[in-house]
Amino acid sequence: MTQSVLFVSAVALIDAQGRVLLAQRPQGKHMAGLWEFPGGKVHDNETPEEALVREMKEELDLTVAVSDLAPLTFASHAYEAFHLFMPLYLCRAWQGEPRAMEGQNLAWVLPQDFDTYPMPPADGPLAEWIKTKL
């Protein structure tokens, strides 16, 4: 049986201290309580980069330029109800300070400490990739 594909994009925002911003999925959402790289669904007629620019403003009140997003890696993961395809971008420049606009908790985390933040199955391999490659 073929699953529908959910296309989302995510970003590893990395600050000057080498920490990565993680967001905790709020109560009431699928996989509530797990930590993930910020991002969201790619809408029709929207590029993954445009989706991230929009999502960073909506979720974190940050202004991000498409030119500041660099492709890093991707996740392709079969969940029970859908198949997730998620490119992950690197971003080291943005305007503003992250604010939780959707009630989520935020944490700046050093990559070696990712293991203390439980993540959805699709995000775990991305975290491992960041720990070993950055």
Residue, then its C-alpha position, 0 to 999 in steps of 0.5 A: m500500500t502506498q502512503s501519501v508523502l508529507f513534504v516538510s522542510a526544517v532548519a538547523l539554526i546555529d548560533a555563534q556558540g555552535r548551539v542549535l535551536l530545538a522546538q518542543r512539539p506542543q500539547g495537542k499536536h502529533m508527537a507532543g513533547l518531542w523536540e524537533f528542528p523548527g520548520g513545517k509543511v511546504h505548501d503547493n507552489e512553494t519551495p522548501e526555502e520559501a516554506l522555511v522563511r514563512e515558517m520561521k516568521e510564523e513560529l519563531d518571529l524570525t526574519v530569514a533570507v532564502s540566501d542564508l539557507a544552505p541545504l544540509t541533509f534530508a530525512s525520508h521516514a515512513y510513519e504509520a499514516f504517511h511518509l515524511f520527506m524533510p530537507l534540512y537546511l543550515c542557517r547561521a544568520w537571521q534577524g530577531e530573537p526566537r520567540a515561541m509564537e505557537g506555545q512551544n518550548l525552545a532550547w539552544v542545544l549543543p549537538q553533543d547534548f541532543d541525546t537528552y532531548p527526545m526527538p521524533p523518529a525522522d529527526g533523530p538521524l538528522a541530529e546524529w548527522i549534525k553531531t558527526k559532521l558539524 
